[in-house]
Structure formats: structure tokens, C-alpha cells
Amino acid sequence: MSLTRREFLQILAASAAAGFNFSAGTRAGHAASPANPYEIADFGNLTLMHFTDCHAQLLPVYFREPNVNLGIGGAIGQPPHLVGDAFLKHYNMNANTLESHAFTYLDFEAAARQYGKVGGFAHLKTLVDQIRAQRPNRTLLMDSGDTWQGSATALWTKGQDMVDACRMLGVEIMTGHWEFTYGIDRVHELVKQLEGDIDFVAQNVMLTEDAQFSEKPAFDLESGQVFKPYTMREVNGIRVAIIGQAFPYTPLANPRYMIEDWSFGIRDEQAQRFVDEVRGKGAQVVVILSHNGMDVDLKMASRVTGADVILGGHTHDGMPKPSIVANKGGKTLVVNSGSNTKFLSVLDLKVDNGKVQDYRFHMLPVFANLLPADPAMIKHIETVRAPFKSRLEEPLAVTESTLYRRGNFTGPYDQVIVEALMEVRGADIAFSPGFRWGTSLLPGDTITMDRLMDQTGITYAKSTLTEMSGELIKNILEDIADNLFNPDPYYQMGGDMVRIGGLKYTIDPTQKIGKRLSNLELNGKPLDPQRAYKVAGWASVNPQPDELPEVWDVVAEYLRDKKVIKDVKANVPTVKGLDNNPGVAFG
């Protein structure tokens, strides 16, 4: 049962007595009102609002934060690689509070039942409107992408539900990643719809030399830029430049064939040229709106000078305080704003004499029980879902375990997927991609088709069944591990380790490529390098035959047969080399 607003305010009052403070990340400790944490102290003359990685979640959800978010090399013990008690200690937060629930996995099930669901566009809309009313004529709302993908309705409407919702929300600038998996033609259609309302910016997406188009691309064929590299706005008399930075590894992490005329990359030297260009045009504030992932943002901030702030996404890190990165031109604030509309970042800037002089920062958790739903947004959501209502609400099974997908190695929901793949497809081993999107379920919840699509709703979801040698399996896992644990952030793709069914292994993330994995075993026997094994998977980046089943149909068949999901034991590898690492809390 959800809480009434009065009951929720009583909880807030009790939390305030224990030191509760949504604004723990503010620079000078300006506390929010205990009665309403969304009424934040005014400061400055320009306000940047930011969210990211909502993954098309229009309704409130549960979302569990990770208990494993490893830092490697110089990133050990540094944000975002802190979990649980180490996170609370670093940010001076109290345990057993609404705030600790918002930012950590601690006591997730009990806290989720106590405080209710988070996010939802109708509740986010109310909060955005409140901030705008508190700070009239001085706000910008920005979105770092992964907005048009992640739900059934987004997939079935090819992103239309989210484009319409973002226009209603009042998003003004965005960049992208999973947006591109709808293919070049559909992306151009949707970006064209945004014209006049939302600027889609991405300085690092370029045409390939042999690109061919049936129609002119969104921005400029001659320059090679597929999208606007930046936009400039005047807000409250202040000239603000926003430079877009789309996910640089899209053709590697996602199917190349969907975007074969586009090339990607970090391109920080090009970003530097655009920073210099907008400064030359009179920009007093320069923002990089990024989907790099936080570790890449931190490195980029050390290399690109002249940017005041990077508003980032991709790695789903909800950081209650900006990281301050020094570079040869000064300092840059790096902000990452979580996922699933769970947070809204509010960055107040004091701009004077042509530059930023000071700031205050607030990371506001979006609790659906505290923020009333915006009626117009609710109507939009109901309209979007109506044609699919019966399919969305189809009950598949009931879970007696907490199901979630998050953490560097695996999660219980991932385990359900790999077990379904092995059983239904008749495989020895199953691989499921280490995606970080996907909502959480509590014991007693019904697994509907809606909730299954939260885990599987992509445009290339065919379930594959192939034979692989033991040697090839190990080499693939080594490559994936290097994409995650390479000590240089510019060689990281920001996801998590592939989820594995059947196969046991040991991993040492501190080693070099080729030496991280050992003790690979199947059914108690060492993996034979020469033997061929049947391996089931999904989300292959290569084209697949149409007759292959979609992964959601495979998992749905498994769930209907099981009826009840219980005693889920995630296949967590044996992990070495992590002594005293505050980014891990097994058990």
C-alpha cells in the first residue's frame, strides 16, 4: 500500500530529526526545508536542471542501486566507485533514512516498501515546474539521453511516446545513445519533430566518408556533423552554450549496421575547438551535455579546458555532489544524475563579470509519494499505454525474490533471464548483456509483460543459439572484462560484465587483458578449450535471421511455466584483487 502525502510528510519530519537533508551535496550546506525538501534555497542568477538515462520509464518504479561498482587503478575509492556504507561515509549521510535509500542499495526491500516508488514523468513534471516557479525565467532543462529506449511502449512506438513526453516536460536540450538504435531514418524523423522545442546536440557524431542518404541529414552535410554540435541560449541575460557529447562507443556497444553512415568517438580535441568557438561568440557559461559515462567525463574534464560543467550520463551514477576537476584552464564541475527519472539535478550558478563565480548544487530524489502527479502528463501516459494495455498487464509469474539488474557482475533478474535461455533454448551456457537499465521488483510483485520488457525492450532482441569452443568463450569474456576494467577510462564502455548462466569462473579485475579470468568450470568440470558448447544469448550486434525468437518471448515462456520465481541465486563469480575496495559489498 502506498503512503498518503500526510503519512509521507510525517516520515520526512522524523527523518529531519535524524539529520535528513536532500541537499547534502550543496556547496555551502544550504539545507532544504524539512517540511518540503523540494523547496530549496535560492542562489545565483542561472539554474541548470538535468536528468539522464530515464530509459523510457513513464511511470514510477522501484530501482535498486548497486552493491558492486568497482573502481580500478586511480579510480579506487573515488566517486562514482563507492557503494553502501562507504558511499554514506563519503557524503556524510545517515543510514536508515530516505536519503540513504535514494542513493544506496542498503535495506532496499524494507526501505522501498516504506518510501514507495521513485520517478515517473508525471511526478518529475511537477518537480520541474516547481523549480521553474521558484526560479522564474532563469532555468534550462537538459537531458543526457537514453530517453527513447527501455520500455515496451517506447519500443512499440519507436520512441514516439518519449519524444512527446519530453516536449511536455519542457526539455530544452538533449544528446543521445540508445536513441540511435532505432536506426538513422527514424532518428532523423524524431529529431525533426523536436525542432523548435528541443535541440538535439552531439559534436562527436560525424558522417563517414562514404555516407549515403536518401534525404539531407539533420544538420549539415558539408561540415560532416550529423547533428548540431552545440546550441547557444540567452537565459536571464546570460549567454549559455551547451555542447553535445553523445555516447562515443555506440558502434561497438550497439549494432553498427543500424548507423553505418555515422562515426563516433570521444573527440575531445574537437570538443575543445567548440568550447573555444562558443567562448569567442560570447558564451559566459559553457556546458558539455554528455553521455560518456562518469569516468570518461572525469578524464575529459581534465583535458578539455574552458567548460564550466559537464552534465553526464550513461553509467547511471547518482552523485549527490559534483566532482571538481582541475585542468590547465581552471576547474570543471562534473555532475552525473542517476537513472530512471529517480533524480533531478539542480545546479544554481552565480554568473558575474562574464563568468561563473560560485554555485550551489542539489540532487533531488523524485519520490512519487511526495510529489503529486501532473494531470496532463498522466493523461498522455494513459493515452500512450491504452493500445497496449492487455499485453502490458499480462501476468507471467510472481516473484518471491527481490529482482534487480545492477552491479558489475550480475543481478537476480539477469539470473532469471540466463536460466530461461538455457532451459527454453537447450543450451549449456547462456550469456545476457551487462545492461544497466531495467527496473526492480519486490517479493510478492507480479512479473507482467510490462516489467519483462523493462529488461529486454530493444530493437535487436533475437535469441541466438550457437556453438562456441571453450577457448573462444574465454577470449570473449576477456574482451568484455577489458571493456569494463581497463584502467584508462577512454578504453571503457561503461556497462557491466556479461551475465553468465551455467559457467563458473574467477576474475581478477586488476590484471591485464588475457589474464583476468581463470578457473572456468561447467558442471564442476574445467571448461575444455577444444570442446564445442551450446551457448544461448541475445542482443547480438550482428544481423540475425527473422525467424529467431525474441528474447522476451523466450523468457515469457519460462515464466509462464514456472509461475513462481523463488530462491534466485545469482551466478556471482569468485572475485580476486579487491581487498579494501569501497566499490564492492558482496553478501
Sequence and secondary structure as in RCSB ss.txt:
>XXXX:A:sequence
MSLTRREFLQILAASAAAGFNFSAGTRAGHAASPANPYEIADFGNLTLMHFTDCHAQLLPVYFREPNVNLGIGGA
IGQPPHLVGDAFLKHYNMNANTLESHAFTYLDFEAAARQYGKVGGFAHLKTLVDQIRAQRPNRTLLMDSGDTWQG
SATALWTKGQDMVDACRMLGVEIMTGHWEFTYGIDRVHELVKQLEGDIDFVAQNVMLTEDAQFSEKPAFDLESGQ
VFKPYTMREVNGIRVAIIGQAFPYTPLANPRYMIEDWSFGIRDEQAQRFVDEVRGKGAQVVVILSHNGMDVDLKM
ASRVTGADVILGGHTHDGMPKPSIVANKGGKTLVVNSGSNTKFLSVLDLKVDNGKVQDYRFHMLPVFANLLPADP
AMIKHIETVRAPFKSRLEEPLAVTESTLYRRGNFTGPYDQVIVEALMEVRGADIAFSPGFRWGTSLLPGDTITMD
RLMDQTGITYAKSTLTEMSGELIKNILEDIADNLFNPDPYYQMGGDMVRIGGLKYTIDPTQKIGKRLSNLELNGK
PLDPQRAYKVAGWASVNPQPDELPEVWDVVAEYLRDKKVIKDVKANVPTVKGLDNNPGVAFG
>XXXX:A:secstr
    HHHHHHHHHHHHHTT  TTTTSSS    BTTBTTS    SSEEEEEE   TT  S BB    SB    GGG
TTSTTS  HHHHHHHTT  SSSHHHHHHS TTHHHHHHHH  B  HHHHHHHHHHHHHHSTT EEEEE S  S S
SHHHHHTTTHHHHHHHHHHT  EE  SGGGGG HHHHHHHHHHHTTT EEB TT EE TT   SS  SS TTT B
SSBSEEEEEETTEEEEEEEE  TTHHHHS GGGGTTEE    HHHHHHHHHHHHHTT SEEEEEE S HHHHHHH
HHHS S SEEEE SS  B SS EEEEETTEEEEEEEB STT EEEEEEEEEETTEEEEEEEEEEE BTTTS   H
HHHHHHHHHHGGGHHHHT EEEEESS B   SSS  HHHHHHHHHHHHHHT SEEEE       BB TT EEEHH
HHHHHH  S  BEEEEEEEHHHHHHHHHHHHHHHH SSGGG  S    EEESEEEEE TTS TTSSEEEEEETTE
E  TTSEEEEEEE  SS   TTS BHHHHHHHHHHHH EE        EE S TT TTB   
